[in-house]
Amino acid sequence: MSELIRRIWAEDAGQDIAEYAVMLAVILVLVVGTIRLIGSNANSVFSNTASSIQ
């Protein structure tokens, strides 16, 4: 097991995978934050519209 970890650590491809994982994590955080922001704003817009209709 330690040999596998050493081999992955030494390879350039392992570094590429780590970089892609970091980029994916950053993108996911941005997407989730945007969806939460838009979701709460959309909820308030629909609530205001429903209140004004009644």
C-alpha positions as CSV (number, residue, x, y, z in Angstrom):
1,M,0.0,0.0,0.0
2,S,2.8,2.4,0.8
3,E,4.5,1.6,-2.5
4,L,1.3,2.6,-4.3
5,I,1.1,5.9,-2.4
6,R,4.7,6.6,-3.2
7,R,4.2,5.8,-6.9
8,I,1.1,8.1,-7.1
9,W,2.9,10.9,-5.2
10,A,5.8,10.7,-7.6
11,E,3.8,10.6,-10.8
12,D,2.8,13.8,-12.6
13,A,-0.6,12.3,-13.4
14,G,-1.4,12.1,-9.7
15,Q,-0.8,15.9,-9.5
16,D,-3.1,16.4,-12.4
17,I,-5.9,14.5,-10.6
18,A,-5.4,16.5,-7.5
19,E,-5.6,19.8,-9.4
20,Y,-8.8,18.6,-11.1
21,A,-10.3,17.6,-7.7
22,V,-9.5,21.1,-6.3
23,M,-11.1,22.8,-9.3
24,L,-14.1,20.6,-9.1
25,A,-14.5,21.4,-5.4
26,V,-14.3,25.2,-6.1
27,I,-16.8,24.9,-8.9
28,L,-19.2,22.9,-6.7
29,V,-19.0,25.5,-3.9
30,L,-19.7,28.3,-6.3
31,V,-22.7,26.4,-7.9
32,V,-24.2,25.5,-4.6
33,G,-23.8,29.0,-3.2
34,T,-25.4,30.5,-6.4
35,I,-28.3,28.0,-6.2
36,R,-28.9,28.8,-2.6
37,L,-28.8,32.6,-3.3
38,I,-31.1,32.3,-6.3
39,G,-33.4,29.9,-4.4
40,S,-34.0,32.3,-1.5
41,N,-34.5,35.3,-3.8
42,A,-36.9,33.4,-6.0
43,N,-38.9,32.3,-3.0
44,S,-39.3,35.9,-1.8
45,V,-40.3,37.0,-5.3
46,F,-43.0,34.4,-5.5
47,S,-44.2,35.2,-2.0
48,N,-44.4,38.9,-2.8
49,T,-46.3,38.2,-6.1
50,A,-48.7,35.9,-4.3
51,S,-49.3,38.5,-1.6
52,S,-50.0,41.2,-4.2
53,I,-52.5,39.0,-6.1
54,Q,-54.6,38.3,-3.0
